[in-house]
Amino acid sequence: MPFGLSLSHPQSLSMWLAGYYTGQPHKSHFATNCTVVIDTPLRLIHEVSQISIAGFCGKFKKDCTDLARRVAVLAHLLEEIKDLNTHLGSFNSCFSDLSLALLAAKKLLLAANEFDTKIPSDSAAKKILFQFQCVTWKLEKALGSLPYDHFDISEEVREQVELVRTQLRRATERYSGPVNSNLLSRSLSQPLDKEIDSIHSGNNGIGSLHIENIGNIDHDVRPKVRRVPQGSVPNGSACSQIVQESDRIGNSSKMSQVGVPEISGSTREDDSPFKSHKESTKLDCPVIPIEFLCPISLELMRDPVIVAATGQTYERSYIQQWIDGGHTTCPKTQQQLHTTLTPNYALRNLISDWCAKNNIEQPTAVANGKIKKGDGSFRYVSREVAAIEVIVRKLSSRSIEDCRAAVAEIRSLSKRSTENRILIAEAGAIPVLVKLLTSEDRQIQENAVTAILNLSIFDENKGIIMLAGAIPSIVQVLRAGSMEARENAAATIFSLSLGDENKILIGGSGAIPALIDLLLTGNIRGKKDAASALFNLCIYQGNKGRAVRAGIIPALLKMLTDSSSCMVDEALTILSVLANHQEAKAAITRASTIPVLIDLLRTGLPRNKENAASILLSLCKRNSENLACLCRLGAVIPLSELAKSGTDRAKRKATSLLEYLRKSQQL
């Protein structure tokens, strides 16, 4: 953040938050552009989510976990508002306030997670707790000022936000009894670039954290977070500004010291007995070569790819989301953008070598022949490691029989235990298994994709699988493999798509059309695996349009109307996720789905009625034509019955629909 910028200067701050703080004159249309304004809080939410992936520890573990979980829920709200693509007008300041609160939350999570429990004084701990009260109060206040009625927010999301607000209010009071609004407000009006008190000072301090360019965790912290990239993709013109900022940074090794706002007087650094230690820590931090940083995120790249035509290299997930946002020019050169992305293996190897040389490689689960068990104890596994390494070497055998036997053994071992999944990955099996996905031997291919599925159950293996470039080969198996291989490929995509970043990568890989084909042509198990994967992928807003264009709506309608189908639950669940997307709404209506949903209100199981009512509410809210269709098709009677005798959620949906119908008839 630019020096001197504070929470008490909302106009300059809102420009900075939108990515336009460049010293240029303010342009009014930037302030009212929905995409730009929403991108900033949405990016901050994703940054918090990425921080939380590594897990929290220490004295404030529960506080950090609770705050991160509540922040993550807000992504659904902002994605719905962003999808409207409307001008915010006078509501711009509300989202600036929310961005301020989210930025403070992010910094607090970093500071609290690094709190040194060895410090004897509880003064620093009390200040951290006070900061939690400040941030939760500010978040709740910012959420309360948003104009929900102005936007077409789905009932589910409004319920989620209301629940988060309730939890934030309770948390605020729990930290220190009744809320002193004036004190909290004064605390949060301090400049955000001001350091918190020194963490190493005996009585007065909370330590400063060194955060690179706002958003990247310091190298001392990086191993602790398993090298998970902190941040999400800035969209729109804000992304171009970030790229320009990276050019200005050049090879500078300066690091901004930022923290949560200071509450009371701080101890002078000159007086701190730990000054020399702090200085040596700064000097020991390796400076990341500028060519290893993604021009969009300014973070160390894990999966660098080259953009066709321009020759520029970016982190795959960030450039993919840039493309998904509808941009047609390269964010760095502004040249026409081609969507072909080619892995930059040479740069990836250089980055791996640099990480190893500077001791920031992700720590391994196995060390000195011992593996850490779930209860915290260690077990010697030298014999198992040796046996698995022999099998992994056989995966590359030129003998088809040896390779077939080895991959079958890996499949079997990976199914048995978490320890085996760790040891197999440590032995380097994953890249070899990925190569075997393209084998012409059907048995090898089936066992390879199933082994990768088993290995993906262990969360840390998911990243290794993604970095090995497995997705294109898995999609190919999904398209052309045997039925068993296709089923397991779909299940693998579901497992890998549990990570938000992976949803973006998988969505851009061509997996969605292949999953829809399996949904239509597979056996029961295959259809259920495909439905699970599609549901997970469609949680990401950018994949909803892809699914619609790939023909998911007719496929789901067929599942709803086929009397022999046992996939009604799955079809309704996916439709309920899609129904808040504008393109999906139009496609659902064009496919004559409304009569089918009304019929389910009459004859469906309780859960089916609930989902049908939810989808109809999304389709009919502020849509007079669809409301008129409901009236013509006699939906009032089943809705009235559902409002009296349905599940709690079904009652709310039915009651809301009936109210919309009543208002439409009065016009």
VOMAR-769202 format. One record per residue (C-alpha): residue number from 1; x, y, z negated. Coordinates in Angstrom, 1 decimal. Each point is the difference from the previous one (the first is absolute). Layout:
BEGIN
- nr;xx;yy;zz
- NUM;X;Y;Z
...
This chain:
BEGIN
- nr;xx;yy;zz
- 1;0.0;0.0;0.0
- 2;1.3;3.5;0.8
- 3;1.6;1.7;-3.1
- 4;-2.3;2.4;-1.8
- 5;-3.2;-1.6;1.2
- 6;-2.4;-0.6;-2.8
- 7;-3.5;-1.3;-0.7
- 8;-1.1;3.6;-0.6
- 9;0.5;0.9;3.7
- 10;-2.7;-2.1;1.7
- 11;0.2;1.6;3.4
- 12;3.8;-0.5;0.5
- 13;-0.4;-3.5;-1.6
- 14;-2.8;-1.1;2.2
- 15;2.1;0.9;3.1
- 16;2.9;-2.0;-1.4
- 17;-2.1;-2.9;-0.9
- 18;-1.3;-0.1;3.6
- 19;3.5;-0.2;1.2
- 20;0.2;3.5;1.4
- 21;2.2;1.8;-2.5
- 22;2.6;1.2;2.5
- 23;0.1;3.7;-0.7
- 24;-2.2;0.6;3.0
- 25;-3.2;2.2;-0.1
- 26;-3.1;-1.8;-1.2
- 27;-2.4;-1.2;2.7
- 28;-3.6;-0.2;-1.1
- 29;-0.9;-3.0;2.0
- 30;2.6;-2.1;-1.8
- 31;-1.8;0.6;-3.3
- 32;-3.3;-1.2;1.3
- 33;1.2;-3.0;2.0
- 34;-1.4;-3.1;-1.7
- 35;2.7;-2.4;1.1
- 36;2.9;2.2;-1.2
- 37;-1.6;0.8;-3.4
- 38;-1.0;-3.6;-0.7
- 39;3.3;-1.5;1.2
- 40;1.9;1.5;-2.9
- 41;-1.9;-1.4;-3.0
- 42;-0.4;-3.3;2.0
- 43;3.7;-0.2;0.4
- 44;0.6;0.7;-3.7
- 45;-2.4;-2.8;-0.9
- 46;1.9;-2.4;2.3
- 47;3.3;1.1;-1.6
- 48;-1.4;-0.8;-3.5
- 49;-1.2;-3.4;1.3
- 50;3.4;-0.8;1.4
- 51;1.6;1.0;-3.3
- 52;-2.4;-2.3;-1.9
- 53;0.8;-3.0;2.3
- 54;3.2;-0.6;-1.9
- 55;-1.8;0.0;-3.3
- 56;0.6;2.2;-3.0
- 57;2.0;-0.7;-3.2
- 58;0.9;1.5;-3.3
- 59;-1.9;1.9;-2.6
- 60;-2.5;1.5;2.4
- 61;-0.6;-3.0;2.1
- 62;-3.8;-0.1;-0.7
- 63;-0.4;3.7;0.5
- 64;1.8;-0.1;3.3
- 65;-1.9;-3.0;1.2
- 66;-3.4;1.5;-0.9
- 67;0.8;3.3;1.6
- 68;1.3;-1.5;3.2
- 69;-3.0;-2.3;0.3
- 70;-2.4;2.9;-0.3
- 71;1.8;2.0;2.5
- 72;0.0;-2.8;2.5
- 73;-3.8;-0.2;0.0
- 74;-0.2;3.5;1.3
- 75;1.4;-1.0;3.4
- 76;-3.4;-1.3;1.0
- 77;-1.6;3.4;-0.7
- 78;2.6;1.9;2.1
- 79;-0.1;-2.4;2.9
- 80;-3.7;0.4;0.3
- 81;0.2;3.8;-0.1
- 82;2.9;-0.1;2.5
- 83;-2.1;-2.2;2.3
- 84;-2.6;2.8;0.3
- 85;2.7;2.2;1.7
- 86;-1.9;3.1;-0.9
- 87;1.1;3.5;-1.2
- 88;0.2;0.4;-3.7
- 89;-0.4;3.8;-0.1
- 90;-0.4;1.3;-3.5
- 91;0.7;-3.4;-1.5
- 92;3.6;0.1;1.0
- 93;1.1;1.1;-3.5
- 94;-1.7;-3.0;-1.6
- 95;2.3;-2.4;1.9
- 96;3.0;2.2;-0.9
- 97;-0.9;-0.4;-3.7
- 98;-0.2;-3.8;0.5
- 99;3.3;-0.1;1.8
- 100;1.6;1.9;-2.9
- 101;-1.4;-2.5;-2.5
- 102;1.2;-2.9;2.1
- 103;3.5;1.5;0.4
- 104;0.2;0.4;-3.8
- 105;-1.2;-3.6;-0.5
- 106;2.7;-1.3;2.3
- 107;2.8;1.8;-1.8
- 108;-1.3;-1.0;-3.4
- 109;-0.1;-3.7;1.1
- 110;3.7;0.3;1.0
- 111;1.0;1.8;-3.2
- 112;-2.0;-2.3;-2.3
- 113;1.3;-3.2;1.6
- 114;3.5;1.2;-0.6
- 115;-0.5;1.0;-3.6
- 116;2.9;-1.2;-2.1
- 117;-1.5;-1.9;-3.0
- 118;3.4;0.0;-1.7
- 119;-0.3;3.7;-0.9
- 120;-0.9;0.1;-3.7
- 121;-2.1;3.2;0.1
- 122;-3.7;-0.4;0.7
- 123;-0.2;3.7;1.1
- 124;0.7;-1.0;3.6
- 125;-2.5;-2.8;-0.1
- 126;-2.7;2.4;-1.3
- 127;0.8;2.4;2.8
- 128;-0.4;-2.8;2.6
- 129;-3.4;-0.9;-1.6
- 130;-1.0;3.7;0.2
- 131;0.9;0.0;3.7
- 132;-2.3;-3.1;0.5
- 133;-2.8;2.0;-1.7
- 134;0.8;3.0;2.3
- 135;0.0;-2.0;3.2
- 136;-3.2;-2.0;-0.8
- 137;-1.8;3.2;-0.9
- 138;1.1;1.7;3.2
- 139;-0.9;-3.0;2.1
- 140;-3.5;-0.2;-1.5
- 141;-0.5;3.7;0.4
- 142;1.1;-0.1;3.7
- 143;-2.3;-2.9;0.7
- 144;-2.9;1.8;-1.6
- 145;0.4;3.0;2.3
- 146;-0.2;-2.0;3.2
- 147;-3.1;0.7;2.1
- 148;-1.3;-3.5;0.3
- 149;-3.4;1.0;1.3
- 150;1.6;1.8;2.9
- 151;1.5;-3.2;1.3
- 152;-1.5;-3.3;1.2
- 153;1.5;-2.0;-2.9
- 154;-1.2;-3.6;-0.3
- 155;-1.7;-1.0;-3.2
- 156;2.7;-2.6;-0.9
- 157;2.8;2.6;0.2
- 158;-2.0;2.5;-2.0
- 159;-0.5;-2.6;-2.7
- 160;3.7;-0.8;0.0
- 161;1.0;3.7;-0.4
- 162;-2.6;0.5;-2.8
- 163;1.5;-3.0;-1.8
- 164;3.5;1.4;0.4
- 165;-1.2;3.4;-1.3
- 166;-1.5;-1.7;-3.1
- 167;3.2;-1.9;-0.6
- 168;2.1;3.2;0.3
- 169;-2.2;1.9;-2.5
- 170;0.3;-2.8;-2.5
- 171;3.8;-0.2;0.5
- 172;0.3;3.7;-0.4
- 173;-1.7;-0.1;-3.4
- 174;1.8;-3.1;-1.0
- 175;3.4;1.6;0.4
- 176;-0.6;2.8;-2.5
- 177;-3.6;0.2;-1.2
- 178;-2.2;2.9;1.2
- 179;1.2;1.7;3.2
- 180;1.6;3.5;-0.4
- 181;-0.7;1.3;3.6
- 182;2.0;3.2;-0.4
- 183;3.1;-1.8;-1.2
- 184;-0.2;-2.6;2.8
- 185;-0.6;2.6;2.6
- 186;3.0;2.1;-1.2
- 187;2.1;-3.2;0.1
- 188;-0.9;-0.8;3.5
- 189;0.6;3.6;1.2
- 190;3.8;-0.4;-0.4
- 191;2.1;-0.2;3.1
- 192;0.3;-3.5;1.3
- 193;3.6;0.3;1.0
- 194;1.0;0.8;-3.6
- 195;1.8;-2.8;-1.8
- 196;-1.4;-1.7;-3.1
- 197;2.1;0.0;-3.1
- 198;3.1;-2.1;0.0
- 199;-0.8;-3.7;-0.7
- 200;3.3;-0.5;-1.8
- 201;-0.5;2.9;-2.4
- 202;-0.5;-1.3;-3.6
- 203;-3.1;1.9;-1.0
- 204;-1.6;2.1;2.7
- 205;0.2;-1.9;3.2
- 206;-1.6;-1.8;2.8
- 207;2.6;-0.8;2.6
- 208;0.3;1.5;3.5
- 209;-0.3;-2.4;2.9
- 210;1.9;0.6;3.2
- 211;-2.3;-0.5;2.9
- 212;1.2;0.4;3.5
- 213;-1.9;2.5;2.1
- 214;-3.2;-0.7;-2.0
- 215;-1.3;-3.5;0.6
- 216;3.1;-2.2;0.0
- 217;1.1;-1.6;-3.3
- 218;3.6;0.6;-1.1
- 219;2.5;-2.7;0.9
- 220;0.3;-1.0;-3.7
- 221;-3.7;-0.7;0.0
- 222;-0.2;-1.6;3.4
- 223;1.1;-3.5;-0.9
- 224;-2.6;0.0;-2.8
- 225;-2.8;0.5;2.5
- 226;1.3;-2.7;2.4
- 227;0.6;2.4;2.7
- 228;-3.6;0.6;0.7
- 229;-0.3;3.2;2.1
- 230;-1.6;2.7;-2.0
- 231;-2.6;1.9;1.9
- 232;-2.4;-0.3;2.9
- 233;0.0;1.5;3.4
- 234;-0.7;3.7;0.4
- 235;-2.4;0.4;2.9
- 236;-0.8;2.8;2.3
- 237;2.2;3.0;0.5
- 238;1.2;-0.3;-3.5
- 239;2.0;-3.0;1.2
- 240;1.8;2.2;2.5
- 241;0.9;2.5;-2.7
- 242;1.5;-2.8;-2.1
- 243;2.1;-1.1;3.0
- 244;1.2;3.6;0.4
- 245;0.8;0.1;-3.7
- 246;2.1;-3.1;0.3
- 247;2.0;1.7;2.8
- 248;0.7;2.9;-2.3
- 249;1.1;-2.3;-2.8
- 250;2.7;-1.5;2.3
- 251;2.7;-1.8;-2.0
- 252;-0.6;2.0;-3.2
- 253;0.2;-2.1;-3.1
- 254;-1.9;2.5;-2.2
- 255;-2.7;-1.5;-2.1
- 256;-2.9;2.0;-1.5
- 257;-0.5;-0.5;-3.6
- 258;-3.7;-0.2;-0.7
- 259;-2.2;-1.2;-2.7
- 260;-3.3;0.4;-1.7
- 261;-0.7;3.5;-1.4
- 262;1.9;1.1;-3.0
- 263;-2.0;0.6;-3.2
- 264;2.3;1.7;-2.4
- 265;3.5;1.3;-0.2
- 266;2.8;-2.3;1.2
- 267;3.4;-0.7;-1.3
- 268;2.8;1.6;2.0
- 269;1.9;-2.5;2.1
- 270;3.3;1.5;-1.2
- 271;-0.9;-1.1;-3.5
- 272;-0.8;-3.6;1.0
- 273;2.6;-2.6;-1.1
- 274;-1.0;-2.0;3.1
- 275;0.9;2.6;2.5
- 276;3.0;-1.8;1.3
- 277;-2.0;-3.2;0.4
- 278;-2.7;1.8;2.0
- 279;2.7;1.6;2.3
- 280;1.6;-3.4;0.6
- 281;-3.4;-1.5;0.8
- 282;-0.5;2.7;2.7
- 283;3.4;-0.6;1.5
- 284;-0.5;-3.8;0.1
- 285;-3.2;0.3;2.0
- 286;0.8;-1.0;3.6
- 287;-1.2;2.4;2.7
- 288;-2.1;-1.8;2.6
- 289;1.3;0.6;3.5
- 290;-2.4;2.3;1.9
- 291;-0.3;-2.6;2.8
- 292;-1.3;-2.6;-2.4
- 293;-3.0;2.3;-1.0
- 294;-3.3;-0.1;1.8
- 295;-0.6;3.4;1.6
- 296;-3.6;-0.1;-1.2
- 297;0.3;-1.2;-3.6
- 298;3.6;1.0;-0.7
- 299;0.4;-3.4;-1.6
- 300;2.4;-2.8;0.5
- 301;-1.3;-2.2;2.8
- 302;-0.7;-3.7;-0.5
- 303;-1.4;-0.8;3.4
- 304;1.4;2.5;2.5
- 305;-1.6;0.0;3.5
- 306;0.9;1.9;3.2
- 307;-2.8;1.9;1.8
- 308;-0.1;-0.7;3.7
- 309;0.8;3.0;2.3
- 310;1.3;2.3;-2.8
- 311;2.6;-2.3;-1.5
- 312;-0.7;1.3;-3.5
- 313;0.1;-2.4;-3.0
- 314;-2.6;0.0;-2.7
- 315;-1.2;-2.3;-2.8
- 316;-2.6;-2.3;1.6
- 317;-2.9;0.6;-2.3
- 318;0.4;3.8;0.1
- 319;0.2;0.4;3.8
- 320;-2.8;-2.6;0.4
- 321;-2.3;2.1;-2.2
- 322;1.0;3.1;1.9
- 323;-1.2;-1.8;3.2
- 324;-3.1;-1.2;-1.7
- 325;-0.8;3.6;-0.9
- 326;-0.5;0.7;3.8
- 327;3.3;1.8;0.5
- 328;1.4;-0.2;3.5
- 329;3.4;1.7;-0.5
- 330;3.2;-1.0;-1.8
- 331;0.0;1.8;-3.4
- 332;3.7;0.9;0.4
- 333;0.5;0.8;3.6
- 334;-3.7;0.9;1.0
- 335;0.5;-2.1;3.1
- 336;-2.9;-2.2;1.3
- 337;-0.2;-3.0;-2.3
- 338;-0.2;-3.6;1.2
- 339;-1.5;-2.5;-2.4
- 340;2.7;-2.7;0.6
- 341;2.1;-0.5;-3.1
- 342;3.3;-1.9;0.2
- 343;1.8;-1.2;-3.1
- 344;3.3;1.7;-0.6
- 345;1.9;-3.1;-1.2
- 346;3.4;1.8;0.2
- 347;-1.1;2.7;-2.4
- 348;-1.8;-2.4;-2.3
- 349;3.3;-1.9;-0.4
- 350;1.9;3.2;-0.7
- 351;-2.5;1.0;-2.6
- 352;0.2;-3.5;-1.6
- 353;3.8;0.2;-0.1
- 354;-0.2;3.5;-1.6
- 355;-2.5;-1.1;-2.6
- 356;2.2;-3.0;-1.0
- 357;3.1;2.2;-0.1
- 358;-1.7;2.6;-2.3
- 359;-1.6;-2.6;-2.3
- 360;-3.6;1.0;0.8
- 361;-0.9;-3.3;1.6
- 362;-3.2;-1.5;-1.4
- 363;0.9;-2.2;-3.0
- 364;-0.4;-3.7;0.6
- 365;-2.1;-2.3;-2.1
- 366;2.7;-2.5;-0.3
- 367;3.4;0.8;-1.6
- 368;2.8;-2.2;-1.2
- 369;-1.9;-3.1;0.8
- 370;-2.9;1.0;-2.3
- 371;-3.6;1.1;0.8
- 372;-2.2;2.0;-2.3
- 373;-3.2;-1.8;-0.9
- 374;-3.4;1.6;-0.7
- 375;0.5;0.0;-3.7
- 376;3.3;2.0;0.3
- 377;2.3;-3.0;-0.7
- 378;2.5;-1.3;2.6
- 379;0.4;-3.4;1.6
- 380;3.1;-1.4;1.8
- 381;-0.9;-0.7;3.6
- 382;3.4;-0.7;1.6
- 383;-1.0;-3.5;1.1
- 384;-3.2;1.2;1.6
- 385;1.7;2.9;1.7
- 386;2.6;-2.3;1.6
- 387;-2.7;-2.4;1.2
- 388;-2.1;2.8;1.5
- 389;3.0;1.5;1.7
- 390;0.6;-3.3;1.8
- 391;-3.6;-0.1;1.2
- 392;0.1;3.6;1.2
- 393;3.1;-0.7;2.0
- 394;-1.8;-2.9;1.7
- 395;-2.7;2.4;1.1
- 396;2.5;1.3;2.6
- 397;0.9;-3.5;1.2
- 398;0.0;-0.7;3.7
- 399;-1.6;-3.4;-0.7
- 400;-3.8;0.4;0.3
- 401;-0.5;-2.9;-2.5
- 402;2.3;1.6;-2.6
- 403;-1.6;3.4;0.4
- 404;-3.5;-1.5;-0.2
- 405;0.9;-1.9;-3.2
- 406;1.6;3.1;-1.6
- 407;-2.9;2.3;0.7
- 408;-2.5;-2.5;-1.3
- 409;2.1;-0.3;-3.2
- 410;0.2;3.8;-0.4
- 411;-3.8;0.1;0.4
- 412;-0.5;-2.6;-2.7
- 413;2.5;1.7;-2.4
- 414;-1.5;3.4;0.5
- 415;-3.4;-1.3;-1.0
- 416;1.1;-1.4;-3.3
- 417;1.1;3.0;-2.2
- 418;1.0;3.6;-0.2
- 419;3.6;-1.0;-0.8
- 420;0.2;-1.9;3.2
- 421;-1.3;3.0;2.0
- 422;2.7;2.2;-1.6
- 423;2.8;-2.5;0.6
- 424;-1.0;-0.6;3.6
- 425;-0.1;3.7;0.8
- 426;3.4;0.5;-1.8
- 427;1.5;-2.7;2.2
- 428;-0.9;2.1;3.1
- 429;-2.7;-2.3;1.3
- 430;-2.5;2.8;1.0
- 431;1.8;1.4;3.1
- 432;0.6;-3.6;1.3
- 433;-3.7;-0.9;-0.6
- 434;-1.1;3.1;1.9
- 435;2.1;-1.1;3.0
- 436;-1.7;-3.5;-0.2
- 437;-3.4;1.7;0.5
- 438;0.7;0.2;3.7
- 439;1.1;-3.7;0.2
- 440;-1.7;-2.0;2.8
- 441;-0.3;-2.9;-2.4
- 442;-3.5;0.3;-1.5
- 443;0.8;-1.9;-3.1
- 444;3.0;2.3;-0.7
- 445;-2.1;3.1;0.6
- 446;-2.8;-1.2;-2.3
- 447;2.4;-0.8;-2.8
- 448;1.9;3.3;0.5
- 449;-3.0;2.2;-0.2
- 450;-1.4;-1.9;-3.0
- 451;3.4;0.2;-1.8
- 452;0.0;3.8;0.5
- 453;-3.6;0.1;-1.3
- 454;1.1;-1.8;-3.2
- 455;3.1;2.2;-0.4
- 456;-2.1;3.2;0.3
- 457;-1.9;-1.0;-3.1
- 458;3.0;1.4;-2.0
- 459;-0.3;3.7;0.4
- 460;3.7;0.8;0.4
- 461;0.1;-2.3;3.0
- 462;-2.5;2.0;1.9
- 463;2.5;2.8;0.6
- 464;2.6;-2.5;1.2
- 465;-2.5;-1.5;2.4
- 466;-1.0;3.4;1.4
- 467;3.7;1.0;0.4
- 468;0.7;-3.2;1.8
- 469;-2.4;1.2;2.7
- 470;-2.5;-2.8;-0.5
- 471;-3.2;1.7;1.0
- 472;0.3;-0.1;3.8
- 473;0.8;-3.7;-0.2
- 474;-2.9;-0.7;-2.5
- 475;-2.4;1.8;2.4
- 476;1.2;-2.1;2.9
- 477;-0.7;-3.2;-2.1
- 478;-3.4;1.5;-0.9
- 479;-0.8;0.4;3.7
- 480;1.4;-3.2;1.5
- 481;0.9;-2.5;-2.7
- 482;-1.9;-3.1;-1.1
- 483;-3.1;0.5;-2.0
- 484;1.9;-0.8;-3.3
- 485;2.8;2.4;1.0
- 486;-2.5;2.7;0.8
- 487;-1.8;-0.4;-3.3
- 488;3.2;0.2;-2.0
- 489;1.2;3.0;2.1
- 490;-3.3;1.8;-0.9
- 491;0.6;-0.9;-3.7
- 492;3.6;1.3;0.3
- 493;-1.2;3.3;1.4
- 494;-2.5;0.3;-2.9
- 495;2.7;-0.7;-2.5
- 496;2.4;2.5;1.5
- 497;-2.7;2.7;0.5
- 498;-0.4;0.3;-3.8
- 499;2.7;2.7;0.1
- 500;-1.4;3.4;1.3
- 501;3.1;0.6;2.2
- 502;-0.4;-3.4;1.5
- 503;-3.6;0.7;1.0
- 504;1.3;2.7;2.3
- 505;2.7;-2.1;1.6
- 506;-2.3;-3.0;0.5
- 507;-2.8;2.1;1.4
- 508;2.3;1.4;2.6
- 509;1.3;-3.5;1.0
- 510;-3.0;-1.3;1.9
- 511;-1.1;-2.2;-2.8
- 512;-3.6;1.3;-0.2
- 513;-1.2;-1.2;3.5
- 514;1.6;-3.4;-0.7
- 515;-1.8;-0.2;-3.4
- 516;-3.3;0.9;1.6
- 517;0.5;-2.7;2.6
- 518;0.6;-2.5;-2.8
- 519;-3.1;1.3;-1.8
- 520;-2.0;-0.9;3.1
- 521;1.6;-3.2;1.1
- 522;1.6;-1.6;-3.1
- 523;-1.4;-2.7;-2.3
- 524;-1.4;1.0;-3.4
- 525;3.3;0.2;-1.7
- 526;1.5;2.0;2.8
- 527;-2.9;2.4;0.1
- 528;0.2;0.6;-3.8
- 529;3.8;0.6;0.2
- 530;-0.6;2.4;2.9
- 531;-2.8;1.8;-1.9
- 532;2.2;0.4;-3.1
- 533;2.9;1.5;2.0
- 534;-2.3;2.3;2.0
- 535;-1.6;1.3;-3.2
- 536;3.3;0.7;-1.6
- 537;1.4;1.8;3.1
- 538;-3.2;2.1;0.4
- 539;0.5;1.5;-3.4
- 540;2.6;2.2;1.7
- 541;-1.9;2.7;1.9
- 542;2.2;-0.1;3.1
- 543;-0.9;-3.7;0.6
- 544;-3.8;0.6;0.0
- 545;0.1;1.6;3.4
- 546;2.3;-2.7;1.3
- 547;-2.5;-2.7;-1.2
- 548;-3.0;1.8;1.6
- 549;1.8;0.3;3.3
- 550;1.1;-3.6;-0.1
- 551;-3.7;-1.1;-0.2
- 552;-0.5;-0.8;-3.7
- 553;-3.5;1.3;-0.2
- 554;-1.6;-2.4;2.6
- 555;2.0;-2.8;-1.7
- 556;-1.4;0.8;-3.4
- 557;-3.5;0.4;1.4
- 558;0.2;-3.5;1.5
- 559;1.0;-1.3;-3.5
- 560;-3.0;1.7;-1.5
- 561;-2.5;-1.3;2.5
- 562;1.3;-3.6;0.5
- 563;-2.3;-2.2;-2.1
- 564;2.7;-2.7;-0.3
- 565;2.6;2.5;-1.2
- 566;1.2;0.0;-3.6
- 567;1.9;3.2;0.5
- 568;-2.8;2.5;-0.8
- 569;1.8;1.1;-3.3
- 570;3.3;0.6;1.8
- 571;-1.7;1.9;2.9
- 572;-1.9;2.3;-2.4
- 573;3.1;0.7;-2.1
- 574;2.1;1.0;3.0
- 575;-2.9;2.2;1.4
- 576;-0.3;1.7;-3.4
- 577;3.7;1.0;0.3
- 578;-0.4;1.3;3.6
- 579;-3.3;1.8;-0.6
- 580;1.7;3.2;-1.3
- 581;2.0;0.4;3.2
- 582;-1.6;2.3;2.6
- 583;0.9;-2.2;3.1
- 584;-1.1;-3.1;-1.8
- 585;-3.4;1.6;-1.0
- 586;-0.7;0.8;3.6
- 587;1.0;-3.5;1.1
- 588;-2.1;-1.7;-2.7
- 589;-3.1;2.1;1.1
- 590;0.5;-0.7;3.7
- 591;0.2;-3.7;-0.7
- 592;-3.5;0.0;-1.4
- 593;1.2;-1.1;-3.4
- 594;-2.6;2.0;-2.0
- 595;-2.9;-2.5;0.7
- 596;2.3;-2.9;-1.1
- 597;0.9;1.8;-3.2
- 598;-3.7;0.7;-0.8
- 599;-0.8;-3.6;0.5
- 600;2.7;-0.9;-2.5
- 601;-1.6;2.4;-2.5
- 602;-3.1;-2.3;0.2
- 603;1.6;-3.5;0.2
- 604;3.6;0.2;-1.1
- 605;1.6;-1.1;-3.2
- 606;0.4;2.6;-2.7
- 607;3.6;0.8;0.9
- 608;-1.0;0.3;3.7
- 609;-2.8;2.3;-0.8
- 610;2.3;2.2;-2.0
- 611;2.6;0.3;2.9
- 612;-2.7;0.5;2.6
- 613;-1.5;2.9;-2.0
- 614;3.5;1.5;-0.4
- 615;0.7;-0.2;3.7
- 616;-3.4;1.5;0.9
- 617;0.6;2.9;-2.5
- 618;3.4;0.8;1.7
- 619;-1.7;-0.2;3.5
- 620;-3.1;2.1;-0.9
- 621;1.5;2.7;-2.3
- 622;-0.4;3.3;1.9
- 623;-1.1;-1.9;3.1
- 624;-3.7;0.8;0.9
- 625;-0.1;-2.5;2.9
- 626;1.1;-2.9;-2.1
- 627;-2.4;1.0;-2.8
- 628;-2.9;0.1;2.5
- 629;1.1;-3.4;1.2
- 630;-0.3;-1.3;-3.6
- 631;-3.6;1.4;-0.3
- 632;-1.0;-1.6;3.4
- 633;1.3;-3.4;-1.0
- 634;-1.8;0.0;-3.4
- 635;3.1;0.2;-2.2
- 636;-1.9;1.9;-2.8
- 637;-1.7;-3.1;-1.4
- 638;3.2;-2.2;-0.4
- 639;1.9;3.0;-1.3
- 640;-2.7;0.7;-2.6
- 641;0.1;-3.6;-1.2
- 642;3.8;0.1;-0.1
- 643;0.0;3.3;-2.0
- 644;-2.1;-1.9;-2.6
- 645;1.5;-3.5;-0.1
- 646;3.4;0.1;1.6
- 647;3.4;0.0;-1.6
- 648;1.1;3.2;-1.7
- 649;2.0;1.1;3.1
- 650;-2.8;-1.0;2.4
- 651;-2.5;2.0;-2.1
- 652;2.2;3.1;0.3
- 653;0.4;-0.4;3.8
- 654;-3.6;-0.7;0.6
- 655;-1.1;3.0;-2.1
- 656;2.3;2.3;1.8
- 657;-1.2;-1.2;3.4
- 658;-3.7;0.5;-1.0
- 659;0.8;3.5;-1.2
- 660;1.6;0.8;3.4
- 661;-3.1;-1.5;1.8
- 662;-2.3;2.1;-2.2
- 663;1.9;3.2;0.8
- 664;0.1;-0.7;3.7
- 665;-3.8;-0.4;0.1
- 666;-0.4;3.4;-1.7
- 667;1.9;1.8;2.7
